[in-house]
Each structure stands twice: as C-alpha cells, then as structure tokens.
Amino acid sequence: MTDVRTLDLEFFGATEVIASFLAPTESGFVLFESGPASTIATLERRVGEAGIVLDDLRAVFVTHVHLDHAGGAGVLARRTGCKVFAHPAGAEHLVAPERKLLPSAERLYGELMEPLWGTTLGVPAENLKVVADEEAVTVDGLQVRAWHTPGHAVHHIAWQVGDAVVTGDVAGVRFPGATHVLPPMPPPDIDIGAWRESLAVLRRIEPGRLLLTHYGAFDDVPRHLDELEERIVRWTEMAERVVSEGGDTSALAEMLETADQLEMESATVPEEAVARYRRLCPMEGNSAGLHRYCSKRAQES
C-alpha cells in the first residue's frame, strides 16, 4: 500500500473540510491538491509535522482548478520550483487566473474573496505540465496515473497512486464517521452523463481507497460509488420534473434538501455532520447546477 497521508488544511478555522494528500518520493514529496492560497501556512505546518520541509516539494497534482483545490498551486510553484500537473483544459486558468477564474470567483464571493481564498497567484508556465487521459508520470521515483473524470468540471482529473485514487469532487463529499455521500453540483460545468461515465472509470480501476478532498480516506469503495451514483440519478430526475413544470432553482433546492434530510436521518448522520454537509455542498449551488444542466438538455431535445 502506497504511503499517502491526509493533511487537514483547517480551512477558515474548521477541521475536516479541505484535505491535501502527501506522498513521499525518493528525495522529497508530492502533494495532491494544494488547497487554497489562504491555507498555505497551515499546509507548511502539516508538512513539518510529517517530518518534511516544504522546500522538498517536487510536484503538486491538482484535480481541477477550483480555488479550494488548486488556489495555492501558484504560490507553491513560485516558492519551491515544483511542477504542477493538471488537465489540459485547466491550464490557462492556472497560469493566468486573473483572466477568468478570479473575476468569476469575485462576483460570487465579494468581500469574502480574500478571507476565504487568500491571494491566488498564477503558476509559472514553465512549471505547469498538462497530462493526457490515462497518462502515467513519474516524479522523483513515484508513479502517478491520470484519469480524466469530467462531470463536476470539464477539466477534472482523478490521480491514481498505488492502490489509492485522489478523487477531487468526482467521488463526492463525505466526512469521517459518516457513510452519506453527496455530489457537489455547482454551475456551470455539471454534466450528468459524463459524471456517470467517470464513476464507471473509477470502478474499472478498482482502487482500494478513495481520497476525497472533502474529506479523507475511505475504503468501502463499491458501496460509496454506488450510493453516489444512485443519488445523482435521483437528483437529476427531480430536476427534470421541476424544469418540465416550469419550476425555478429555489423550488428545486427545497425539494433536494427535503429529500436529503430524510436520507440523512435514515443514515443516522450526526447533527454536526449535517451542518458540515450543508456548508460544503449547499443545495442552492446544487440546484443551480442541476437546473442549468436539465434546462439545456430540455432545450436541445
């Protein structure tokens, strides 16, 4: 079993919200997910607790360019000289986040932009490496394989290292001590067909562990993926009904939250964890992404 350690980035003062994953190499280490720029100091402390220094960072593998996953990649690349591996469709957002990525986030987060995400810097072009689907790369003796896994985002990659797969958001949101799995579905890139195909890819490679950015390592892989896909299908059916009846995103969000609340109660999800799910995977965002996806599909049919 490959030694991959979960680093809690203590995002916005909360534990078990955003993870980065550390894997040692022959002369240093690599990270899967940089986390946001706002958590770099915590990341450095966590790396130090593992008996390593940040300057020995050889590479960062990001699953996609959203700020909670890759916002700190540019800071790390500029400080340590490490390579940053990413999907070809995400390259421009990492090299020049000020063009599209940051203005889009600023419209959404407003005055909370800096407190939440810190100062996001571009990855120097010479440090960025794009990776093809199923391509294997070796960094300082460690082999990592890329699996293009769209659905949550068009530029999403799941990274396989040994028996583990770092899944970003394609394998959902789940917290330690809970079996409940939610699909994060914010606009604009949600694609249900692609997402289900990506889950089929994860099943095909048969990992022993799923490493979720939100949050942690889970080894009940088949059950986890089955529950996630079943929920994606149910939510999509609800969204299709709402769209066909002329309902808006608020109506869909209320329907999704009511259904999920009942399922959480059935799964005996602790009350504290329920609040965490709502914070990390809010139904307003899920509704907006799903409603947009189903509306586009209805217009095309």
C-alpha positions, 0 to 999 in steps of 0.5 A: 500500500502506497504511503499517502497521508491526509493533511487537514488544511483547517480551512477558515478555522474548521477541521475536516473540510479541505484535505491535501494528500502527501506522498513521499518520493525518493528525495522529497514529496508530492502533494495532491491538491494544494488547497487554497492560497489562504491555507498555505501556512497551515499546509507548511505546518502539516508538512513539518509535522510529517517530518518534511520541509516544504522546500522538498516539494517536487510536484503538486497534482491538482484535480481541477482548478477550483480555488479550494483545490488548486488556489495555492498551486501558484504560490507553491510553484513560485516558492519551491520550483515544483511542477504542477500537473493538471488537465489540459483544459485547466491550464490557462486558468492556472497560469493566468487566473486573473483572466477568468477564474478570479473575476468569476470567483469575485462576483460570487464571493465579494468581500469574502474573496480574500478571507476565504481564498487568500491571494491566488497567484498564477503558476509559472508556465514553465512549471505547469505540465498538462497530462493526457487521459490515462497518462502515467508520470513519474516524479522523483521515483513515484508513479502517478496515473491520470484519469480524466473524470469530467462531470463536476468540471470539464477539466477534472482529473482523478490521480491514481497512486498505488492502490489509492485514487485522489478523487477531487469532487468526482467521488463526492463529499463525505466526512469521517464517521459518516457513510452519506455521500453527496455530489457537489453540483455547482454551475456551470460545468455539471454534466450528468452523463459524463459524471456517470461515465467517470464513476464507471472509470473509477470502478474499472480501476478498482482502487482500494481507497478513495481520497476525497478532498472533502474529506479523507480516506475511505475504503468501502469503495463499491458501496460509496460509488454506488450510493453516489451514483444512485443519488445523482440519478435521483437528483437529476430526475427531480430536476427534470420534473421541476424544469418540465413544470416550469419550476425555478432553482429555489423550488428545486433546492427545497425539494433536494434538501427535503429529500436529503434530510430524510436520507440523512436521518435514515443514515443516522448522520450526526447533527454536526455532520449535517451542518458540515454537509450543508456548508460544503455542498449547499443545495442552492449551488446544487440546484443551480447546477442541476437546473442549468444542466436539465434546462439545456438538455430540455432545450436541445431535445 
